[in-house]
Amino acid sequence: GLGLYHMDNTEAIKKAVTECGYRLYDCASFYKNEEVIGKIIHDLTMESKAIAREDLYVVSKCWWDELTDVEAACRCQLEKLQVEYLDLYLVHWPVALKQTTAEDGTPKFEKVPLPMHKVWAQFEALVDKGLVKSIGVSNFNLQLLWDMLNYARIKPAVNEIELHPYNAWMTSVQFMKEQDIVPIAYCPIARGSDNSRCPDVTDEPIVKEMSVKHGKTGAQILLRWGSQRGCVMIPKSNNMGRIKENIESLDFDLSEEEMAALTALDRKHRICKKYPWTMNCDIFAW
């Protein structure tokens, strides 16, 4: 799949589908580019007819200030994306908040008393109404998933999480697979909008060694590690060469020993964890 966070290269987004074989667009209201993506989807499926709508898997997410009225948020995104339904709709973060302005003019975030079981019931209603095909979550830990499985009428199809060798989520990924919840990996090569927040995994000697052995880039080694674990990888890039390179990570295999060596790099290092809207607390903290 193609991650679309802050993506603005429309030609690259189109050619990812038409020339490279990508079939999943990972969108979100927070990404602030769904109208642009909608024009691309319309062109691909309705004008140029380069791909049938049913062959393009469109994912989007509901932001934390939209959870009080999930259907309204979803309908707004359907309009922007120019589609009649979403293939998959996610709870972007397991928190409900509203943003206001403090007396000094700075943003202020207030917790909304909305338990997740009431949020999830709204998502289930979207499936009943045919607005979405499947529903899932993002940034949920094992405890939240465990609890959700006790009340969900429709269980989450996926959990989209930050997943790379420095943050392997071994127990959670195992639990998800046992429960038929597909792990989707964002930041799969441990690069984010601020690369200073994480060391470069491709600098690890074991990654460099595998790159030479397989004739692949470090990024391709990391992506193959994730896909061989049974995870859906959604790297993002505005660079056409890298977009092609990323999907070519599927044309080779790592040995069991190589997989284990990469997993052993785990240091539970997350890039996405602490924000002003989490009250500057690590949302994954114990």
Secondary structure, DSSP 8 states (H G I E B T S, - for coil): -EE-TT---HHHHHHHHHTT---EEE--GGGS-HHHHHHHHHIIIIIS--S-GGGSEEEEEE-TTSGGGHHHHHHHHHHHHT-S-EEEEEESSS--EEEEE-TTS-EEEEE----HHHHHHHHHHHHHTTSEEEEEEES--HHHHHHHHHH-SS--SEEEEE-BTTB--HHHHHHHHHTT-EEEEESTTS--S-GGGS--GGGSHHHHHHHHHHT--HHHHHHHHHHHTT-EE----S-HHHHHHHHGGGSS---HHHHHHHHTT-----SS-B-GGGTTSBTT--
